[in-house]
């Protein structure tokens, strides 16, 4: 009987779902010739006990393998390797700064498009430069592709030096372009300055009933300051008074003001403050929120959003992982107009 725990392993530090780790481990076992055609896999109960995971985790992994034509099952006999002929998976190190609603959309779209073509190990470095640096130094050399969303609270000016150590044929930057990184590498990104400028231009007819635009840009934020440049350029070009707020703590909501929020917590604060006044959102004050999520079409009869197409970002990233050509793609920015302006 094979010792399946030699190659079916779980990494507790990885954010990659455990069923995918099992799926990837079985494919890796076939690639390394530890598993052969017609080999029987452990029963769902035995493997769930050995790995100390829920039974449905193993069941989902086996179902994923069966869907991809790697294993089959016979009632009463269990699961066995039915095919060892498949294209070699790309091993992908995926590093996200955090897992927000829109980052989850990117992840889900990437995983769905990549399918069985890639084995992903997923880590979140919580915007921390030192954690990111250690992950790159310890792990980047083990993978075919290194996919990074590069946002940091501190030491951002040094991040490109670490990213620059990654071989450019492996590197895929997502969401944010870092111009200081040298060489030809893949990138799927937002053009922050142009995106907000053109989004506000599209909304300009609705904005004309307001006198001042205020953007809530948190202090010590990982958000690109190019957003502020685009915001200021628009306000100057179209003669709006404007203000940059770090938070809403001391803000008194006044008629004739449009607020642009980047963070969900600030949107909640805006809504809380508005409910304590007689001001009508969409008439007395306006709200524009970054990053489209399903809940925003329901809040207060609809919140206007300006947002990258995160599904396209995830799918384009998956394409770049599989393609040999080096390209850089700015993802389209979309305005979803609702009743909040």
Buried (B, 14 or more C-beta within 10 A) or exposed (E): EBEBEEBBEBEEEBBBBBBBBBBBBBBBBBBEEBBEEEBBBBBBEEBBEEBEBEEEBBBBBBBBBBEBEBBEBEEEEBBBBBEBEBEEBBBBBBBBBEBBBBBBBBBEBBBEBBEBBBBBBBBBBEBBBEBBBEBBEEBBEEBBBBBBBBBBEEBBEEBBEBBBEBEEEBBBBBBBBBEEBEEEBBBBBBBBBBBBBBBBBBBEEBBEEBEBBBBBBBEEBBBBEBBBBBBBBBBEEEEBEBEEBEBBEEBEBEEEBBBBBBBBEBBEBBBEBBEEBEBEBBEBBBBBBBBBBEEBEEBBEBBBBBBBBBBBBBBBBBBBBEEEEBEEBBBEBBBBBBBBB
